[in-house]
Amino acid sequence: MMMRRRRRVSRALLGAMAALGFRLSLLLLLLSAVGYAGAAGACSSVSFSSNRVYAACSDLPRLSSSLHWSYDAASATLSLAFVAPPAKPEGWVAWAINPTGGDMIGSQALIAFHQPDGSMGVQTYNITGYGPISKGPIDFETWDLAAESSGGVTRIYGKMRLAAGTTVVKQVWQVGSAVANGVPQKHDIQPDNLQSKGTVDLVNGGVSLSGGSTTRKRNVHGVLNAVSWGILLPIGAIFARYLKTFKSADPAWFYLHVTCQIIGYGVGVGGWATGLNLGSKSKGIQHTTHRNIGIALFSLATLQVFALFLRPSKDNKYRIYWNIYHHLVGYTVIVLGIVNVFEGLKILSIDHKWTVGYIIAIGTLGGIALFLEVVTWLVVLKRKSENPRKPFDGSNSNAVQHPLYV
């Protein structure tokens, strides 16, 4: 009777653990896949000096900036105001139209900064390369150029005459931290700086952000790695470490463990591959810590998978050494995976609630592990007290196996 009751309890625990692991993985997947929304201000509440009023405005998704404009399609005249905080008080801000492409090269730019006499001013620049820039005429007629700075924010004002029939333009905007001898110096190469580009529908008021494909790939990379290294592998370790204590869970615990780890590894390989692809297409962006941890993580996990083919039988005298290796590498992979998920969340600069969601998921798994650790040792100590001469057999009667070994 007692054995049947224990089997029922063990089966119930096994089912609950499997369901919990699935739900936690699904929760993180849903949280991560939703994406994130950039912090946007209310551009419509911004007021300008000299009674300047604009028909449309949009909060740009990068660099805490906004664009305000009125457009006369008949004369192809664009009146604009660009608002952004410079990277440092002595820095600069810029807004540009690129008539030939969507990047910085070819941009016809308006750049505002403190002039040598201390006043705020706007200069025009034709950006032809990545080296030092020089002011000069641009492809569009400009007038009424002005700039002002207050409250840590710089405003650029101006008017442009565009090509007849223009309704959509490709815009590039940027901020920098320094000006030397009247020349704006190189800006940062953080993700926000490199992705501050898109299009503006001057007639309908729509603004879109370029690099959407890259953003999606970054999100996919994050989801795959968070679910695999950050959730599935810890769940698989919990299956292996604790369920084997209950004899009725043998060999189900082993198949659950292997299934979780193989799926986690497979999904993780996909995340690792997307990371390599992103790295090859993101020249100038270096996330050294995240990359190095990722390489170490993938290498150790691959070694762990291939070591399964060298797993000695339970009665082999070398099995204990394999067990020690398996545990050391396995727990190292889990720790590195969780650390790298947090590194990735920091790089993505997503809304804090997603980081909190992952912390809750990992905290829940940690709480379950702690509870099961106590339960496991209580069960083991009770069995030893009932039959002190008989070594604990964690899986079957063919070989001795300690409760915390795989």
C-alpha positions in Angstrom: 0.0 0.0 0.0 2.8 2.4 1.0 4.7 1.7 -2.2 1.6 2.3 -4.4 1.0 5.6 -2.6 4.7 6.7 -3.2 4.4 5.8 -6.8 1.3 7.9 -7.2 3.0 10.8 -5.4 6.0 10.4 -7.6 4.0 10.3 -10.8 2.1 13.4 -9.7 5.3 15.3 -9.0 6.8 14.2 -12.3 3.7 15.5 -14.2 3.8 18.7 -12.3 7.4 19.3 -13.0 7.0 18.7 -16.7 4.0 21.0 -16.9 5.8 23.7 -14.9 8.8 23.5 -17.2 6.6 23.8 -20.3 4.7 26.8 -18.9 7.8 28.7 -17.8 9.4 28.2 -21.3 6.2 29.3 -23.0 5.9 32.4 -20.7 9.4 33.6 -21.5 8.8 33.0 -25.2 5.6 35.0 -25.2 7.2 37.8 -23.2 10.2 38.0 -25.4 8.4 37.7 -28.7 6.1 40.6 -28.0 9.1 42.9 -28.5 9.5 46.2 -26.9 8.4 49.8 -27.4 10.8 52.6 -27.3 10.3 55.4 -24.8 8.5 58.1 -26.7 7.7 61.6 -25.6 4.7 63.6 -26.6 6.0 65.6 -29.6 2.7 67.5 -29.9 3.3 69.1 -26.5 6.7 70.7 -27.6 6.5 74.5 -28.1 8.9 76.6 -30.2 10.1 80.1 -30.1 9.1 82.9 -32.5 5.6 81.4 -32.7 6.8 78.5 -34.9 4.0 76.0 -35.6 4.2 72.8 -37.6 1.4 70.7 -39.1 2.8 67.3 -38.1 5.3 65.7 -35.7 6.7 62.4 -34.7 8.7 61.1 -31.8 11.7 59.3 -33.4 12.5 55.9 -32.0 16.2 56.6 -31.4 18.2 59.2 -29.4 15.2 60.7 -27.6 14.5 62.9 -30.6 11.5 64.3 -32.5 10.8 65.8 -35.9 8.2 68.5 -36.5 7.3 69.6 -40.0 5.0 71.3 -42.4 5.1 70.5 -46.1 3.8 72.5 -49.1 3.6 69.8 -51.8 2.8 72.4 -54.5 6.1 74.2 -54.0 8.0 71.2 -52.5 8.9 73.3 -49.5 9.6 71.7 -46.2 9.6 73.6 -43.0 11.1 71.6 -40.1 12.2 71.5 -36.5 14.4 68.8 -35.2 14.7 68.3 -31.4 17.3 66.2 -29.6 19.7 66.3 -26.7 23.4 66.3 -27.7 25.5 63.4 -26.3 27.2 66.0 -24.1 26.4 69.7 -23.5 29.4 70.7 -25.7 28.3 68.3 -28.4 26.2 68.5 -31.6 22.9 67.3 -33.1 22.2 66.7 -36.8 19.3 65.9 -39.1 19.7 65.0 -42.7 18.0 63.8 -45.9 19.7 61.2 -48.0 18.5 61.3 -51.6 20.6 58.4 -52.7 20.4 55.8 -49.9 19.4 55.1 -46.4 22.7 55.5 -44.5 25.0 58.4 -43.5 27.1 58.4 -46.7 25.3 60.7 -49.2 23.3 62.6 -46.5 22.6 66.3 -46.9 22.9 67.3 -43.3 22.0 70.2 -41.0 24.3 70.2 -37.9 23.8 72.5 -35.0 26.4 73.2 -32.3 28.0 76.1 -30.4 29.9 78.3 -32.8 33.4 79.7 -32.0 31.7 82.9 -30.7 29.6 80.9 -28.3 26.3 81.3 -30.1 24.2 78.4 -31.4 24.3 78.0 -35.2 23.5 75.6 -38.0 25.8 74.6 -40.8 25.2 72.5 -43.9 27.3 69.4 -44.7 27.4 67.0 -47.6 28.5 63.8 -46.0 30.7 61.9 -48.5 32.7 59.6 -46.2 33.3 58.4 -42.7 36.3 60.7 -42.1 36.4 64.3 -41.0 33.6 66.4 -42.4 33.6 69.9 -43.8 30.8 72.4 -44.1 29.6 73.3 -47.5 26.6 73.6 -49.8 24.1 70.7 -50.0 21.8 69.4 -52.8 18.8 71.3 -51.5 18.2 75.0 -51.3 18.0 76.0 -47.6 17.0 79.2 -45.8 15.9 80.5 -42.4 18.4 78.2 -40.7 18.6 78.6 -36.9 19.3 76.7 -33.7 18.8 77.2 -30.0 19.7 75.2 -26.9 17.9 75.1 -23.6 17.1 72.6 -20.9 19.8 70.2 -22.3 18.0 70.0 -25.6 19.0 71.4 -29.0 16.5 72.5 -31.6 17.3 72.9 -35.3 15.0 75.1 -37.5 15.1 75.5 -41.2 13.4 75.3 -44.6 14.3 73.2 -47.6 13.2 73.1 -51.2 13.0 69.5 -52.3 12.7 68.0 -55.8 9.3 68.5 -57.4 6.8 65.7 -56.6 8.6 64.5 -53.4 6.3 63.0 -50.9 8.6 60.6 -49.0 12.2 61.2 -47.9 14.9 59.1 -46.3 16.0 60.7 -43.1 19.1 60.2 -40.9 19.6 61.9 -37.5 22.5 61.8 -35.1 24.0 63.3 -31.9 27.7 63.7 -31.0 29.6 64.6 -27.9 32.3 67.0 -29.1 33.2 69.8 -31.4 36.9 70.7 -32.1 37.9 73.8 -33.9 34.4 74.3 -35.3 34.3 70.7 -36.6 31.8 68.1 -35.2 33.7 65.1 -34.0 32.8 61.4 -34.5 29.7 60.2 -32.8 29.3 57.0 -30.7 28.8 53.7 -32.4 26.2 52.4 -30.0 23.1 50.6 -31.5 20.9 53.7 -31.2 23.5 55.8 -33.1 23.8 53.2 -35.9 20.1 52.7 -36.3 18.9 56.3 -36.3 17.6 56.3 -39.8 14.3 55.8 -41.6 11.8 57.4 -43.8 9.3 60.2 -43.5 6.0 60.4 -45.4 5.8 64.2 -45.6 2.2 64.2 -46.8 0.6 61.5 -44.6 2.8 62.0 -41.6 4.1 58.4 -41.3 7.6 57.8 -39.9 9.3 54.4 -40.2 12.5 53.1 -38.8 15.1 51.4 -41.1 16.8 48.3 -40.1 13.6 46.5 -39.2 15.0 43.2 -40.4 18.0 43.6 -38.2 15.8 44.4 -35.2 13.7 41.3 -35.8 16.8 39.2 -36.0 18.1 40.6 -32.8 14.8 39.8 -31.1 14.8 36.3 -32.6 18.4 35.8 -31.4 17.3 36.9 -27.9 14.3 34.7 -27.7 16.1 31.6 -28.9 18.9 32.0 -26.5 16.8 33.0 -23.5 14.5 30.0 -23.9 17.3 27.5 -24.6 20.3 28.3 -22.5 18.3 30.4 -20.0 15.2 28.2 -19.3 15.2 24.7 -20.9 18.7 23.7 -19.7 18.0 24.6 -16.1 14.7 22.7 -16.2 16.5 19.7 -17.7 19.1 19.8 -14.8 16.2 19.9 -12.3 14.7 16.8 -13.8 18.0 14.9 -13.6 19.0 16.1 -10.1 15.8 15.6 -8.2 13.3 13.2 -9.9 15.7 10.2 -9.8 15.2 10.3 -6.0 11.8 8.7 -6.5 12.2 5.2 -7.8 9.0 5.2 -9.7 10.3 8.1 -11.8 13.0 5.8 -13.2 13.7 5.9 -16.2 11.3 8.7 -16.9 13.6 11.3 -15.3 16.4 10.3 -17.7 14.2 10.8 -20.8 12.9 14.1 -19.5 16.4 15.3 -18.8 17.8 14.2 -22.2 14.8 15.6 -24.1 15.0 19.0 -22.4 18.8 19.2 -22.9 18.7 18.1 -26.6 15.9 20.5 -27.4 17.6 23.3 -25.5 20.9 22.6 -27.3 19.2 22.5 -30.7 17.3 25.8 -30.1 20.5 27.3 -28.6 22.5 26.4 -31.8 19.9 28.3 -33.7 20.3 31.3 -31.4 24.1 31.1 -31.7 23.9 31.0 -35.5 21.7 34.1 -35.6 24.2 35.8 -33.4 27.0 35.0 -35.8 24.9 36.4 -38.7 24.2 39.6 -36.8 27.8 40.0 -35.9 28.9 39.6 -39.6 26.4 42.3 -40.6 27.0 44.7 -37.7 30.4 46.2 -38.6 31.7 48.5 -35.9 29.5 47.1 -33.1 31.4 45.1 -30.5 29.8 43.2 -27.6 33.0 41.5 -26.5 31.7 40.0 -23.2 28.5 38.7 -24.7 30.3 37.2 -27.7 33.1 35.6 -25.6 30.6 34.0 -23.2 28.5 32.8 -26.2 31.6 31.1 -27.8 32.5 29.4 -24.5 28.9 28.4 -23.9 28.5 26.8 -27.3 31.8 25.0 -27.1 31.1 23.5 -23.7 27.5 22.5 -24.6 28.8 20.8 -27.8 31.4 19.0 -25.8 28.7 17.9 -23.4 26.6 16.5 -26.2 29.4 14.5 -27.7 30.5 13.2 -24.3 27.2 11.3 -24.2 28.7 8.9 -26.7 31.5 8.1 -24.3 29.3 7.6 -21.2 30.5 4.5 -19.4 28.0 1.9 -18.1 26.9 2.3 -14.4 29.1 -0.6 -13.2 32.2 0.8 -15.0 35.0 1.9 -12.6 35.5 5.1 -14.6 31.8 6.1 -14.4 32.4 8.3 -11.4 34.9 10.4 -13.3 32.5 10.8 -16.1 29.9 11.9 -13.6 32.2 14.5 -12.1 33.0 15.9 -15.6 29.3 15.8 -16.6 28.3 17.8 -13.6 31.0 20.4 -13.7 30.5 21.1 -17.4 26.7 21.0 -17.2 26.5 23.4 -14.3 29.1 25.7 -16.0 26.9 25.8 -19.1 23.8 26.7 -17.1 25.5 29.5 -15.2 27.1 30.9 -18.4 23.8 30.7 -20.1 21.9 32.6 -17.5 24.7 35.3 -17.3 24.7 35.7 -21.0 20.9 36.1 -21.2 21.3 39.1 -18.9 24.1 40.4 -21.0 21.9 40.1 -24.1 18.9 41.8 -22.3 21.3 44.7 -21.5 22.5 45.0 -25.1 19.0 45.0 -26.5 18.1 47.9 -24.1 14.5 46.5 -23.9 11.9 47.7 -21.5 12.8 46.8 -17.9 9.7 44.7 -17.4 11.1 42.0 -19.7 14.3 41.7 -17.6 12.0 41.5 -14.5 10.0 38.8 -16.2 13.2 36.7 -16.8 14.3 37.3 -13.2 10.9 36.0 -12.0 11.2 32.9 -14.3 14.7 32.1 -13.1 13.8 32.9 -9.5 10.9 30.5 -9.7 13.1 27.8 -11.0 15.6 28.5 -8.3 12.9 28.3 -5.6 11.7 25.0 -7.0 15.2 23.7 -7.0 15.8 24.8 -3.4 12.5 23.1 -2.3 13.4 19.9 -4.1 16.9 19.9 -2.7 15.4 19.8 0.8 12.9 17.1 -0.1 15.6 15.0 -1.8 17.8 15.0 1.2 15.0 14.3 3.5 14.0 11.3 1.4 17.6 10.1 1.2 18.3 10.5 4.9 15.1 8.7 5.8 16.0 5.7 3.5 19.4 5.5 5.1 18.0 5.5 8.6 15.5 2.8 7.6 18.2 0.6 6.1 21.7 1.9 7.0 23.6 -1.0 5.5 22.1 -0.8 2.1 23.6 1.7 -0.3 21.1 4.0 -2.0 20.0 2.9 -5.4 18.7 5.9 -7.4 17.6 4.2 -10.5 17.5 0.4 -10.5 18.8 -2.7 -8.8 21.6 -3.4 -11.2 24.1 -0.8 -9.9 24.6 1.6 -7.1 23.9 5.2 -7.9 24.0 8.1 -5.5 21.0 10.4 -5.5 22.6 13.4 -7.1 24.5 11.8 -9.9 23.4 11.3 -13.5 
